[in-house]
Amino acid sequence: MTGLEDAAQWRALAGKARAGELFLDDEAATLACFKACDRRISDLESMLEPSRLWFRRSDIFGGFEMGDDLQNMFEDQLRGDHLSLASTLREHVGVVNEIREVMRYSFKRLSGQDLANADDLARASERLGQ
């Protein structure tokens, strides 16, 4: 499955969760999955930031036009079109956000508590001993 198919599938599942048609039935598991999504998003975003810095233009290939072409090709692979590293990382962040929403709505349905911010997450973790 491609990232776009994953995103579409999780977007549909998030819509079902919002409508109350889909939820996990275990508070602790839902909270653990929600936290795992938060960690994954943080990890992906931390990789995304350095991707702007990973590629530095240099004169390693000399002043040859072919060297400039090669540098341009590498830069495009890093930050260019929809197949670049940066766009792939952003796509993954989107998918994990959709998964996180499914967990958020599941937790809200089970506990009556929304996980809208860090304080909510801390209270829920404390209550469930996580």
C-alpha positions in Angstrom: 0.0 0.0 0.0 1.3 3.5 -0.8 1.5 6.3 1.7 -1.5 8.0 -0.1 -3.6 4.8 0.2 -2.6 4.5 3.9 -3.6 8.1 4.5 -7.0 7.6 2.7 -7.7 4.5 4.7 -6.9 6.1 8.0 -8.8 9.2 7.1 -11.8 7.1 6.5 -11.3 5.3 9.8 -10.9 8.6 11.6 -14.2 9.7 10.0 -15.9 6.5 11.3 -14.4 7.2 14.8 -15.7 10.7 14.8 -19.2 9.4 13.9 -19.0 6.9 16.7 -19.0 3.9 14.3 -15.4 2.7 15.2 -13.5 2.6 18.4 -11.2 0.4 20.4 -12.7 -1.1 23.5 -9.8 -0.8 25.9 -8.9 2.5 27.5 -5.3 1.5 28.4 -4.6 0.2 25.0 -6.1 3.2 23.3 -4.1 5.6 25.5 -0.9 3.6 24.8 -1.6 3.8 21.0 -2.3 7.5 21.3 1.0 8.1 23.1 2.9 5.9 20.5 1.4 8.1 17.8 2.6 11.2 19.6 6.1 9.8 19.8 6.1 8.7 16.2 5.0 12.2 15.0 7.7 13.8 17.1 10.3 11.4 15.7 9.2 12.1 12.1 9.1 15.8 12.6 12.6 15.7 14.1 13.8 13.9 11.0 12.1 16.5 8.8 13.9 19.5 10.2 17.4 18.2 9.5 16.4 17.2 6.0 16.7 20.9 5.2 20.2 20.9 6.4 21.4 17.5 5.3 22.2 18.7 1.8 24.7 21.5 1.5 25.8 22.8 -1.8 29.5 22.2 -2.3 32.1 22.5 -4.9 33.1 18.8 -4.5 32.5 18.1 -8.2 34.4 21.2 -9.3 33.0 23.7 -11.7 31.7 21.1 -14.1 28.2 21.4 -15.4 27.7 17.6 -14.8 28.7 18.1 -11.2 26.0 20.8 -10.8 23.5 18.5 -12.4 24.4 15.7 -10.0 24.0 18.0 -7.0 20.7 19.2 -8.3 19.5 15.6 -8.6 20.6 14.8 -5.0 18.9 17.9 -3.7 15.6 17.0 -5.5 15.7 13.5 -3.9 16.0 15.2 -0.5 13.5 18.1 -0.8 12.1 18.1 -4.3 8.9 16.7 -5.7 6.4 14.2 -4.2 8.9 11.4 -4.1 11.5 13.3 -2.1 12.5 12.4 1.5 10.9 15.5 2.9 7.5 14.9 1.2 7.6 11.3 2.3 8.2 12.2 5.9 5.3 14.8 5.7 3.1 12.1 4.2 3.9 9.7 7.1 3.2 12.5 9.7 -0.3 12.8 8.0 -1.0 9.1 8.3 0.1 8.9 11.9 -2.1 12.0 12.7 -5.1 10.1 11.3 -4.3 7.1 13.4 -3.9 9.3 16.4 -7.4 10.8 15.8 -8.9 7.3 15.8 -7.3 6.7 19.2 -8.4 10.1 20.5 -12.0 9.5 19.6 -11.9 5.9 20.9 -10.5 7.2 24.3 -13.1 10.0 24.4 -15.9 7.5 23.8 -14.6 5.1 26.5 -13.7 7.5 29.2 -15.6 10.7 28.4 -12.3 12.5 28.4 -10.9 14.3 25.4 -7.1 14.1 24.8 -7.0 17.6 23.4 -3.8 18.7 25.1 -0.8 17.6 27.2 -2.7 18.2 30.5 -5.5 15.9 29.4 -3.0 13.2 28.4 -1.1 13.5 31.7 -4.4 13.2 33.7 -5.4 10.1 31.7 -2.0 8.5 32.1 -2.1 9.1 35.8 -5.6 7.7 36.1 -4.6 4.5 34.2 -1.2 4.2 35.8 0.8 4.7 32.5 
